[in-house]
Amino acid sequence: MPKRKLTPKLKSFLKENRFKVRQADYAGDALQYLQRLRKSAKAAKKRKESTAKVGNVIIPRDSELYEVLETSAAIKGETVAAFIRKNKKAVQALMTDGRIVMQRETSYLINDINRLPKRNKIYINEVETGRGDAIYTVQNFTSQAMHYTSTVVVMYEVSYDLTGNMYINIPQLEEFDDLVEMIEEGDMDEDDNELLDFLNDMEGVVVVSSPKKSS
Amino acid sequence: MSKRTSLLRGNNGRAFLTYLKEIGVPFEMICSNYTTVFKIDGLERKFVNSMQSKRVFACFAKIKSDLKKKAIPVIDYEQLRYFVHDFKKNEHIGDVINVDMKSAYATILYNDGFIRKETYEYICKGPKQERLVAVGMLASKKQHFVFDKGKIISNDEIVSDTANFFYYAVMRTAEIMGQLKKLCKDAYLFTWVDGIYLRPDVKALERIEKYITSIGYPYSTEWLRDFSVRISSKQATVDFLKMVKGEWVKKPFNLPLVNTEFKRLVIEAILINSKSKNNETILDQISKGKSK
């Protein structure tokens, strides 16, 4: 006679032995409970073993990249597969570079530095830098660009690795400081646009200058 | 407290900072894009890029007084857009039309009921630079650093409590520009803050002029020549000739690349994951992000 009533004792027994017992021995509530247990166990196993595939490359579930894609998909309310399908090229680029690069305007970048989780580090030109010093560097650079040229906006190239460390890349920072110093010492005229030309060609930043002032 | 304000000239600001760091005394430095203030034991030294007229402060005081009675708008900063373009390749376009909204932010604050007519008229009587500075003061943001023994020991941000009124004007400007973009159809080229650039399509120009007039905004229209776009890995550079005092003058203009939604989403995800490893669950973080 199949067992039908789902007593607490039976419930606990089924939970322990979900794949050992015979389904034919149960009916009614007990059978429904057993079926539910087996289904959720199978789904958990599948989830644990699941991987994402981009082109011919498999992204293992326990990788940082998979976690990032999974969270991105969750924010968007999509499955990982759908998210990858819709952003295939960008995901491939992320797999190659291991970093994601953005251009951020000064005040947004300062906000980003302030809200970066405590465990993450900030690097300026690949040198680990404290938060206060990073904000000071960015603010100081922007102020000087705006003071000595017709710059109205400075955007910085910022990248993040998959663990959330932030990289600000201003490779010609020292040359920029030298030019500013030349202007401050009177060795260069701030009106001759040399500093603005330098900024326009400088790696790691995009400056927008006022067309009304530049010539 | 003894206070002194100087223009940033030569290396006076930098030299003062270097001096304070070298002697190792504790001091505070508060800086924005335009000013740097040092506070050292009863002494305040302020360095400014340029001295503002009394009228600028009067404009700001009038705006601030009007805003006191208004509810602060809720703004999602990440959704603010200052520029839009879809330039992907080098291109010579030739003749181009530029339509600029005049006194856009002040007009928005007036049209949407944030400031009184007298205030608006007072602002509009001043030159462009004065208007920009007065309205821009609403969103003043300063970085505050505390130094000791020549090193930064703490820092925080001082944001004006009127900032959201300024960002409201930014948001409304972007909405209007979005509407103009739709009206331009295929003639659309790009948007920069309160100006739109389009191919010389007279019908498109008529549509956008009619729309701006209908919503009560002053604007100006200019014809530009020899408009071209160059794309590099970090920016799109736009060049054109503009009539200035009877002469065609070359104007270069850099446009940053547009960050894709994918990038924004992935960075958000990276930070959520990082925080979740700090004992906050991913779902907590996502719901926090949505409720912002």
Interface residues (C-beta under 8 A of the other chain):
Chain A: E64 E67 V68 L69 T71 S72 A74 I75 K76 N87 A90 L94 I100 V101 M102 Q103 E105 T106 S107 Y108 I110 N111 N114 R115 L116 P117 K118 R119 N120 G130 R131 G132 D133 I135 Y136 Q139 N140 T142 S143 M146 H147 V153 M155 E157 Y160 L162 T163 G164 E181 E184 E185 G186 N200 E203 V206 V207 V208 S209 P211 S214 S215
Chain B: L8 G10 N11 R14 C31 S32 N33 Y34 T36 N49 Y77 Y82 K141 Q143 F145 I152 I153 S154 N155 E157 K234 Q235 K242 V249 K250 K251 P252 F253 N254 L255 P256 L257 N259 T260 F262 K263 R264 L265 V266 I267 E268 A269 I270 L271 I272 N273 S274 K275 K277 N278 I282 I286 G289
